[in-house]
Amino acid sequence: MKSKKVGNPKTPIKETQEMNDKDYLNAVLELEKNMSNNYSIALSEASNNILYNEFFDMFEDTKDMAREIYDVLFQKGWYQLEEENCTKINEKISAMEEELKQLP
């Protein structure tokens, strides 16, 4: 079965060597993802609760911003998803359940 794309009609953009809106949004999305990953590490290594809470607030802000940027990319049709069939999803669930059973 062929996968179906899930998304919106693409907003036209000029394809040039210069960065366009899509390029900028993708770059900022990548930056936000990397920042939130780094904040996640900082949360694990925070030396006290005050620092942890500060990092957590920044972590939440970067996650929220990444989500907003993703939403814009999706709305403009510049980010698409693929619909997956139930069989493949169920196979993955079964495989993960088997791995879980093997844990001590």
A tleap script that builds the chain and sets N, CA, C and O, in Angstrom:
source leaprc.protein.ff14SB
mol = sequence {
  NMET LYS SER LYS LYS VAL GLY ASN PRO LYS
  THR PRO ILE LYS GLU THR GLN GLU MET ASN
  ASP LYS ASP TYR LEU ASN ALA VAL LEU GLU
  LEU GLU LYS ASN MET SER ASN ASN TYR SER
  ILE ALA LEU SER GLU ALA SER ASN ASN ILE
  LEU TYR ASN GLU PHE PHE ASP MET PHE GLU
  ASP THR LYS ASP MET ALA ARG GLU ILE TYR
  ASP VAL LEU PHE GLN LYS GLY TRP TYR GLN
  LEU GLU GLU GLU ASN CYS THR LYS ILE ASN
  GLU LYS ILE SER ALA MET GLU GLU GLU LEU
  LYS GLN LEU CPRO
}
set mol.1.N position { 0.846 -1.182 0.000 }
set mol.1.CA position { 0.000 0.000 0.000 }
set mol.1.C position { 0.887 1.240 0.000 }
set mol.1.O position { 1.820 1.351 0.794 }
set mol.2.N position { 0.587 2.146 -0.881 }
set mol.2.CA position { 1.356 3.372 -1.000 }
set mol.2.C position { 0.964 4.333 0.112 }
set mol.2.O position { -0.222 4.513 0.390 }
set mol.3.N position { 1.981 4.969 0.768 }
set mol.3.CA position { 1.680 5.931 1.824 }
set mol.3.C position { 1.076 7.193 1.232 }
set mol.3.O position { 1.424 7.614 0.129 }
set mol.4.N position { 0.178 7.775 1.977 }
set mol.4.CA position { -0.434 9.026 1.568 }
set mol.4.C position { 0.225 10.160 2.336 }
set mol.4.O position { 0.557 10.017 3.513 }
set mol.5.N position { 0.410 11.278 1.667 }
set mol.5.CA position { 0.942 12.476 2.303 }
set mol.5.C position { -0.189 13.190 3.031 }
set mol.5.O position { -1.309 13.277 2.529 }
set mol.6.N position { 0.117 13.698 4.215 }
set mol.6.CA position { -0.838 14.470 4.983 }
set mol.6.C position { -0.257 15.870 5.111 }
set mol.6.O position { 0.839 16.050 5.641 }
set mol.7.N position { -0.993 16.854 4.626 }
set mol.7.CA position { -0.482 18.215 4.690 }
set mol.7.C position { -1.445 19.192 4.061 }
set mol.7.O position { -2.588 18.859 3.748 }
set mol.8.N position { -0.968 20.383 3.885 }
set mol.8.CA position { -1.743 21.474 3.302 }
set mol.8.C position { -1.143 21.847 1.959 }
set mol.8.O position { -0.002 21.488 1.669 }
set mol.9.N position { -1.900 22.566 1.134 }
set mol.9.CA position { -1.327 23.034 -0.130 }
set mol.9.C position { -0.119 23.928 0.151 }
set mol.9.O position { -0.124 24.734 1.081 }
set mol.10.N position { 0.914 23.764 -0.678 }
set mol.10.CA position { 2.138 24.540 -0.467 }
set mol.10.C position { 1.939 25.997 -0.834 }
set mol.10.O position { 1.370 26.326 -1.875 }
set mol.11.N position { 2.419 26.857 0.041 }
set mol.11.CA position { 2.466 28.282 -0.256 }
set mol.11.C position { 3.657 28.495 -1.183 }
set mol.11.O position { 4.772 28.094 -0.848 }
set mol.12.N position { 3.448 29.109 -2.326 }
set mol.12.CA position { 4.560 29.274 -3.265 }
set mol.12.C position { 5.661 30.171 -2.697 }
set mol.12.O position { 5.392 31.171 -2.031 }
set mol.13.N position { 6.898 29.787 -2.978 }
set mol.13.CA position { 8.061 30.585 -2.588 }
set mol.13.C position { 9.029 30.626 -3.754 }
set mol.13.O position { 9.046 29.721 -4.588 }
set mol.14.N position { 9.830 31.669 -3.812 }
set mol.14.CA position { 10.829 31.779 -4.864 }
set mol.14.C position { 11.986 30.857 -4.544 }
set mol.14.O position { 12.534 30.888 -3.442 }
set mol.15.N position { 12.352 30.040 -5.512 }
set mol.15.CA position { 13.500 29.150 -5.360 }
set mol.15.C position { 14.731 29.863 -5.914 }
set mol.15.O position { 14.938 29.909 -7.127 }
set mol.16.N position { 15.535 30.413 -5.026 }
set mol.16.CA position { 16.760 31.095 -5.420 }
set mol.16.C position { 17.892 30.626 -4.517 }
set mol.16.O position { 17.683 29.797 -3.631 }
set mol.17.N position { 19.069 31.145 -4.737 }
set mol.17.CA position { 20.193 30.817 -3.861 }
set mol.17.C position { 20.072 31.527 -2.515 }
set mol.17.O position { 20.690 31.124 -1.530 }
set mol.18.N position { 19.278 32.575 -2.487 }
set mol.18.CA position { 19.031 33.316 -1.246 }
set mol.18.C position { 18.068 32.511 -0.364 }
set mol.18.O position { 17.234 31.755 -0.864 }
set mol.19.N position { 18.197 32.685 0.938 }
set mol.19.CA position { 17.262 32.026 1.844 }
set mol.19.C position { 15.882 32.661 1.712 }
set mol.19.O position { 15.758 33.880 1.592 }
set mol.20.N position { 14.861 31.833 1.734 }
set mol.20.CA position { 13.486 32.322 1.685 }
set mol.20.C position { 12.820 32.054 3.038 }
set mol.20.O position { 13.463 31.557 3.963 }
set mol.21.N position { 11.532 32.384 3.148 }
set mol.21.CA position { 10.822 32.213 4.419 }
set mol.21.C position { 10.863 30.768 4.905 }
set mol.21.O position { 11.056 30.515 6.095 }
set mol.22.N position { 10.684 29.829 3.991 }
set mol.22.CA position { 10.718 28.405 4.354 }
set mol.22.C position { 12.086 28.034 4.917 }
set mol.22.O position { 12.165 27.333 5.926 }
set mol.23.N position { 13.152 28.486 4.287 }
set mol.23.CA position { 14.509 28.195 4.751 }
set mol.23.C position { 14.758 28.763 6.146 }
set mol.23.O position { 15.323 28.096 7.012 }
set mol.24.N position { 14.322 30.016 6.348 }
set mol.24.CA position { 14.510 30.650 7.657 }
set mol.24.C position { 13.738 29.906 8.743 }
set mol.24.O position { 14.268 29.647 9.823 }
set mol.25.N position { 12.486 29.563 8.453 }
set mol.25.CA position { 11.687 28.841 9.449 }
set mol.25.C position { 12.288 27.476 9.765 }
set mol.25.O position { 12.328 27.075 10.928 }
set mol.26.N position { 12.755 26.758 8.746 }
set mol.26.CA position { 13.392 25.464 8.992 }
set mol.26.C position { 14.662 25.610 9.828 }
set mol.26.O position { 14.929 24.790 10.706 }
set mol.27.N position { 15.442 26.652 9.554 }
set mol.27.CA position { 16.671 26.887 10.318 }
set mol.27.C position { 16.351 27.198 11.780 }
set mol.27.O position { 17.006 26.687 12.687 }
set mol.28.N position { 15.338 28.042 12.000 }
set mol.28.CA position { 14.966 28.394 13.371 }
set mol.28.C position { 14.354 27.187 14.088 }
set mol.28.O position { 14.590 26.996 15.281 }
set mol.29.N position { 13.577 26.378 13.379 }
set mol.29.CA position { 13.015 25.163 13.977 }
set mol.29.C position { 14.137 24.236 14.427 }
set mol.29.O position { 14.092 23.698 15.533 }
set mol.30.N position { 15.126 24.051 13.591 }
set mol.30.CA position { 16.269 23.200 13.954 }
set mol.30.C position { 16.995 23.762 15.170 }
set mol.30.O position { 17.392 23.008 16.058 }
set mol.31.N position { 17.171 25.073 15.215 }
set mol.31.CA position { 17.813 25.722 16.355 }
set mol.31.C position { 17.010 25.487 17.632 }
set mol.31.O position { 17.581 25.141 18.666 }
set mol.32.N position { 15.702 25.671 17.567 }
set mol.32.CA position { 14.847 25.463 18.746 }
set mol.32.C position { 14.911 24.014 19.225 }
set mol.32.O position { 14.956 23.763 20.429 }
set mol.33.N position { 14.914 23.066 18.297 }
set mol.33.CA position { 15.019 21.651 18.672 }
set mol.33.C position { 16.342 21.381 19.382 }
set mol.33.O position { 16.375 20.699 20.407 }
set mol.34.N position { 17.426 21.916 18.836 }
set mol.34.CA position { 18.739 21.712 19.457 }
set mol.34.C position { 18.821 22.375 20.827 }
set mol.34.O position { 19.388 21.810 21.762 }
set mol.35.N position { 18.255 23.573 20.945 }
set mol.35.CA position { 18.270 24.254 22.235 }
set mol.35.C position { 17.486 23.465 23.284 }
set mol.35.O position { 17.934 23.329 24.423 }
set mol.36.N position { 16.324 22.950 22.902 }
set mol.36.CA position { 15.526 22.196 23.879 }
set mol.36.C position { 16.230 20.896 24.266 }
set mol.36.O position { 16.128 20.462 25.413 }
set mol.37.N position { 16.938 20.272 23.333 }
set mol.37.CA position { 17.721 19.082 23.681 }
set mol.37.C position { 18.812 19.431 24.687 }
set mol.37.O position { 19.055 18.680 25.632 }
set mol.38.N position { 19.468 20.568 24.482 }
set mol.38.CA position { 20.515 20.987 25.417 }
set mol.38.C position { 19.938 21.362 26.777 }
set mol.38.O position { 20.543 21.069 27.809 }
set mol.39.N position { 18.759 22.013 26.789 }
set mol.39.CA position { 18.117 22.309 28.068 }
set mol.39.C position { 17.726 21.024 28.786 }
set mol.39.O position { 17.770 20.965 30.015 }
set mol.40.N position { 17.350 20.012 28.047 }
set mol.40.CA position { 17.007 18.728 28.656 }
set mol.40.C position { 18.205 18.154 29.401 }
set mol.40.O position { 18.059 17.623 30.503 }
set mol.41.N position { 19.378 18.258 28.808 }
set mol.41.CA position { 20.600 17.795 29.475 }
set mol.41.C position { 20.878 18.657 30.704 }
set mol.41.O position { 21.220 18.140 31.768 }
set mol.42.N position { 20.732 19.965 30.554 }
set mol.42.CA position { 20.970 20.873 31.678 }
set mol.42.C position { 20.011 20.576 32.832 }
set mol.42.O position { 20.400 20.673 33.996 }
set mol.43.N position { 18.776 20.218 32.525 }
set mol.43.CA position { 17.814 19.871 33.576 }
set mol.43.C position { 18.301 18.674 34.385 }
set mol.43.O position { 18.183 18.646 35.610 }
set mol.44.N position { 18.847 17.692 33.685 }
set mol.44.CA position { 19.334 16.495 34.371 }
set mol.44.C position { 20.532 16.789 35.263 }
set mol.44.O position { 20.769 16.090 36.248 }
set mol.45.N position { 21.287 17.828 34.914 }
set mol.45.CA position { 22.532 18.115 35.618 }
set mol.45.C position { 22.465 19.360 36.496 }
set mol.45.O position { 23.486 19.790 37.033 }
set mol.46.N position { 21.280 19.944 36.647 }
set mol.46.CA position { 21.145 21.156 37.467 }
set mol.46.C position { 21.539 20.846 38.906 }
set mol.46.O position { 21.151 19.818 39.461 }
set mol.47.N position { 22.313 21.747 39.500 }
set mol.47.CA position { 22.856 21.492 40.835 }
set mol.47.C position { 21.895 21.820 41.971 }
set mol.47.O position { 22.134 21.427 43.113 }
set mol.48.N position { 20.809 22.537 41.674 }
set mol.48.CA position { 19.829 22.850 42.717 }
set mol.48.C position { 18.470 23.140 42.078 }
set mol.48.O position { 18.359 23.274 40.860 }
set mol.49.N position { 17.459 23.230 42.909 }
set mol.49.CA position { 16.086 23.397 42.404 }
set mol.49.C position { 15.845 24.751 41.746 }
set mol.49.O position { 15.067 24.844 40.797 }
set mol.50.N position { 16.492 25.788 42.229 }
set mol.50.CA position { 16.310 27.112 41.630 }
set mol.50.C position { 16.811 27.091 40.190 }
set mol.50.O position { 16.130 27.562 39.279 }
set mol.51.N position { 18.003 26.541 39.996 }
set mol.51.CA position { 18.572 26.439 38.656 }
set mol.51.C position { 17.721 25.516 37.778 }
set mol.51.O position { 17.483 25.812 36.607 }
set mol.52.N position { 17.268 24.406 38.346 }
set mol.52.CA position { 16.408 23.480 37.618 }
set mol.52.C position { 15.155 24.200 37.116 }
set mol.52.O position { 14.778 24.059 35.953 }
set mol.53.N position { 14.518 24.963 37.987 }
set mol.53.CA position { 13.285 25.669 37.602 }
set mol.53.C position { 13.547 26.708 36.519 }
set mol.53.O position { 12.715 26.890 35.630 }
set mol.54.N position { 14.695 27.396 36.577 }
set mol.54.CA position { 15.048 28.362 35.529 }
set mol.54.C position { 15.231 27.641 34.192 }
set mol.54.O position { 14.706 28.070 33.164 }
set mol.55.N position { 15.984 26.538 34.224 }
set mol.55.CA position { 16.202 25.768 32.995 }
set mol.55.C position { 14.886 25.211 32.461 }
set mol.55.O position { 14.662 25.177 31.251 }
set mol.56.N position { 14.019 24.775 33.374 }
set mol.56.CA position { 12.753 24.192 32.950 }
set mol.56.C position { 11.890 25.224 32.232 }
set mol.56.O position { 11.258 24.915 31.222 }
set mol.57.N position { 11.863 26.454 32.754 }
set mol.57.CA position { 11.111 27.517 32.092 }
set mol.57.C position { 11.647 27.766 30.686 }
set mol.57.O position { 10.869 27.916 29.745 }
set mol.58.N position { 12.973 27.811 30.536 }
set mol.58.CA position { 13.579 28.022 29.224 }
set mol.58.C position { 13.304 26.834 28.304 }
set mol.58.O position { 13.060 27.013 27.111 }
set mol.59.N position { 13.343 25.621 28.862 }
set mol.59.CA position { 13.039 24.407 28.106 }
set mol.59.C position { 11.616 24.478 27.546 }
set mol.59.O position { 11.389 24.216 26.364 }
set mol.60.N position { 10.670 24.833 28.404 }
set mol.60.CA position { 9.275 24.939 27.965 }
set mol.60.C position { 9.114 25.988 26.872 }
set mol.60.O position { 8.400 25.770 25.893 }
set mol.61.N position { 9.785 27.135 27.045 }
set mol.61.CA position { 9.699 28.196 26.034 }
set mol.61.C position { 10.218 27.717 24.682 }
set mol.61.O position { 9.607 27.999 23.652 }
set mol.62.N position { 11.343 26.992 24.676 }
set mol.62.CA position { 11.896 26.532 23.397 }
set mol.62.C position { 11.002 25.466 22.777 }
set mol.62.O position { 10.840 25.441 21.557 }
set mol.63.N position { 10.424 24.593 23.579 }
set mol.63.CA position { 9.509 23.582 23.051 }
set mol.63.C position { 8.254 24.241 22.468 }
set mol.63.O position { 7.784 23.857 21.397 }
set mol.64.N position { 7.716 25.238 23.184 }
set mol.64.CA position { 6.540 25.952 22.683 }
set mol.64.C position { 6.850 26.662 21.369 }
set mol.64.O position { 6.043 26.637 20.439 }
set mol.65.N position { 8.021 27.296 21.294 }
set mol.65.CA position { 8.396 28.014 20.079 }
set mol.65.C position { 8.576 27.035 18.917 }
set mol.65.O position { 8.147 27.312 17.797 }
set mol.66.N position { 9.208 25.898 19.183 }
set mol.66.CA position { 9.391 24.893 18.130 }
set mol.66.C position { 8.041 24.421 17.609 }
set mol.66.O position { 7.869 24.227 16.406 }
set mol.67.N position { 7.104 24.239 18.493 }
set mol.67.CA position { 5.775 23.793 18.090 }
set mol.67.C position { 5.082 24.847 17.234 }
set mol.67.O position { 4.446 24.519 16.232 }
set mol.68.N position { 5.206 26.109 17.628 }
set mol.68.CA position { 4.594 27.187 16.849 }
set mol.68.C position { 5.207 27.269 15.448 }
set mol.68.O position { 4.493 27.459 14.463 }
set mol.69.N position { 6.515 27.126 15.368 }
set mol.69.CA position { 7.193 27.181 14.060 }
set mol.69.C position { 6.765 25.995 13.205 }
set mol.69.O position { 6.490 26.150 12.015 }
set mol.70.N position { 6.710 24.815 13.811 }
set mol.70.CA position { 6.249 23.628 13.090 }
set mol.70.C position { 4.837 23.864 12.545 }
set mol.70.O position { 4.549 23.544 11.392 }
set mol.71.N position { 3.962 24.425 13.384 }
set mol.71.CA position { 2.584 24.684 12.946 }
set mol.71.C position { 2.550 25.602 11.726 }
set mol.71.O position { 1.775 25.371 10.798 }
set mol.72.N position { 3.383 26.636 11.721 }
set mol.72.CA position { 3.427 27.553 10.580 }
set mol.72.C position { 3.904 26.807 9.331 }
set mol.72.O position { 3.316 26.943 8.258 }
set mol.73.N position { 4.973 26.017 9.478 }
set mol.73.CA position { 5.484 25.241 8.340 }
set mol.73.C position { 4.419 24.291 7.804 }
set mol.73.O position { 4.256 24.153 6.592 }
set mol.74.N position { 3.696 23.637 8.707 }
set mol.74.CA position { 2.652 22.699 8.303 }
set mol.74.C position { 1.498 23.430 7.619 }
set mol.74.O position { 1.005 22.979 6.585 }
set mol.75.N position { 1.065 24.556 8.190 }
set mol.75.CA position { -0.046 25.324 7.619 }
set mol.75.C position { 0.278 25.815 6.205 }
set mol.75.O position { -0.599 25.873 5.343 }
set mol.76.N position { 1.530 26.162 5.982 }
set mol.76.CA position { 1.942 26.670 4.672 }
set mol.76.C position { 2.251 25.545 3.677 }
set mol.76.O position { 2.588 25.806 2.522 }
set mol.77.N position { 2.134 24.290 4.137 }
set mol.77.CA position { 2.375 23.155 3.255 }
set mol.77.C position { 3.847 22.845 3.043 }
set mol.77.O position { 4.193 22.073 2.149 }
set mol.78.N position { 4.713 23.432 3.849 }
set mol.78.CA position { 6.157 23.218 3.713 }
set mol.78.C position { 6.654 22.064 4.566 }
set mol.78.O position { 7.831 21.708 4.509 }
set mol.79.N position { 5.773 21.487 5.346 }
set mol.79.CA position { 6.104 20.335 6.185 }
set mol.79.C position { 4.965 19.358 6.018 }
set mol.79.O position { 3.811 19.690 6.286 }
set mol.80.N position { 5.283 18.151 5.576 }
set mol.80.CA position { 4.239 17.153 5.365 }
set mol.80.C position { 4.543 15.895 6.170 }
set mol.80.O position { 5.692 15.610 6.507 }
set mol.81.N position { 3.508 15.171 6.460 }
set mol.81.CA position { 3.612 13.899 7.162 }
set mol.81.C position { 3.166 12.790 6.225 }
set mol.81.O position { 2.517 13.041 5.210 }
set mol.82.N position { 3.519 11.570 6.574 }
set mol.82.CA position { 3.048 10.430 5.800 }
set mol.82.C position { 2.091 9.613 6.652 }
set mol.82.O position { 2.378 9.294 7.806 }
set mol.83.N position { 0.955 9.282 6.064 }
set mol.83.CA position { -0.019 8.437 6.741 }
set mol.83.C position { 0.513 7.014 6.722 }
set mol.83.O position { 0.973 6.535 5.685 }
set mol.84.N position { 0.454 6.342 7.848 }
set mol.84.CA position { 0.950 4.975 7.922 }
set mol.84.C position { -0.218 4.022 8.106 }
set mol.84.O position { -1.221 4.369 8.730 }
set mol.85.N position { -0.085 2.824 7.561 }
set mol.85.CA position { -1.182 1.864 7.689 }
set mol.85.C position { -1.138 1.180 9.057 }
set mol.85.O position { -0.093 1.118 9.705 }
set mol.86.N position { -2.292 0.672 9.476 }
set mol.86.CA position { -2.437 0.075 10.808 }
set mol.86.C position { -1.536 -1.137 10.996 }
set mol.86.O position { -1.037 -1.365 12.098 }
set mol.87.N position { -1.321 -1.910 9.957 }
set mol.87.CA position { -0.496 -3.108 10.070 }
set mol.87.C position { 0.924 -2.750 10.508 }
set mol.87.O position { 1.477 -3.375 11.412 }
set mol.88.N position { 1.497 -1.760 9.875 }
set mol.88.CA position { 2.863 -1.365 10.209 }
set mol.88.C position { 2.939 -0.802 11.630 }
set mol.88.O position { 3.899 -1.064 12.355 }
set mol.89.N position { 1.937 -0.040 12.020 }
set mol.89.CA position { 1.900 0.505 13.384 }
set mol.89.C position { 1.799 -0.624 14.400 }
set mol.89.O position { 2.510 -0.623 15.405 }
set mol.90.N position { 0.918 -1.587 14.143 }
set mol.90.CA position { 0.750 -2.715 15.061 }
set mol.90.C position { 2.010 -3.563 15.147 }
set mol.90.O position { 2.345 -4.067 16.219 }
set mol.91.N position { 2.713 -3.726 14.026 }
set mol.91.CA position { 3.981 -4.462 14.038 }
set mol.91.C position { 5.001 -3.767 14.943 }
set mol.91.O position { 5.719 -4.425 15.697 }
set mol.92.N position { 5.060 -2.461 14.866 }
set mol.92.CA position { 5.993 -1.692 15.694 }
set mol.92.C position { 5.619 -1.808 17.165 }
set mol.92.O position { 6.492 -1.959 18.019 }
set mol.93.N position { 4.326 -1.739 17.464 }
set mol.93.CA position { 3.862 -1.884 18.851 }
set mol.93.C position { 4.240 -3.256 19.380 }
set mol.93.O position { 4.724 -3.367 20.506 }
set mol.94.N position { 4.033 -4.297 18.598 }
set mol.94.CA position { 4.382 -5.661 19.023 }
set mol.94.C position { 5.870 -5.797 19.277 }
set mol.94.O position { 6.280 -6.409 20.264 }
set mol.95.N position { 6.679 -5.234 18.401 }
set mol.95.CA position { 8.129 -5.297 18.569 }
set mol.95.C position { 8.561 -4.587 19.859 }
set mol.95.O position { 9.423 -5.080 20.587 }
set mol.96.N position { 7.963 -3.441 20.131 }
set mol.96.CA position { 8.306 -2.704 21.342 }
set mol.96.C position { 7.840 -3.457 22.592 }
set mol.96.O position { 8.532 -3.451 23.610 }
set mol.97.N position { 6.675 -4.103 22.523 }
set mol.97.CA position { 6.179 -4.888 23.652 }
set mol.97.C position { 7.112 -6.063 23.942 }
set mol.97.O position { 7.357 -6.393 25.103 }
set mol.98.N position { 7.630 -6.691 22.892 }
set mol.98.CA position { 8.592 -7.792 23.068 }
set mol.98.C position { 9.877 -7.299 23.729 }
set mol.98.O position { 10.418 -7.960 24.616 }
set mol.99.N position { 10.359 -6.144 23.297 }
set mol.99.CA position { 11.553 -5.570 23.920 }
set mol.99.C position { 11.305 -5.248 25.386 }
set mol.99.O position { 12.178 -5.456 26.229 }
set mol.100.N position { 10.112 -4.739 25.690 }
set mol.100.CA position { 9.760 -4.406 27.060 }
set mol.100.C position { 9.753 -5.653 27.940 }
set mol.100.O position { 10.191 -5.601 29.090 }
set mol.101.N position { 9.261 -6.771 27.414 }
set mol.101.CA position { 9.202 -8.034 28.170 }
set mol.101.C position { 10.611 -8.529 28.518 }
set mol.101.O position { 10.798 -9.220 29.519 }
set mol.102.N position { 11.593 -8.177 27.694 }
set mol.102.CA position { 12.956 -8.650 27.919 }
set mol.102.C position { 13.706 -7.836 28.972 }
set mol.102.O position { 14.784 -8.237 29.410 }
set mol.103.N position { 13.153 -6.711 29.376 }
set mol.103.CA position { 13.795 -5.901 30.409 }
set mol.103.C position { 13.667 -6.582 31.760 }
set mol.103.O position { 12.655 -7.228 32.035 }
set mol.104.N position { 14.679 -6.447 32.605 }
set mol.104.CA position { 14.617 -7.086 33.935 }
set mol.104.C position { 13.564 -6.456 34.833 }
set mol.104.O position { 13.393 -6.881 35.975 }
savepdb mol mol.pdb
quit
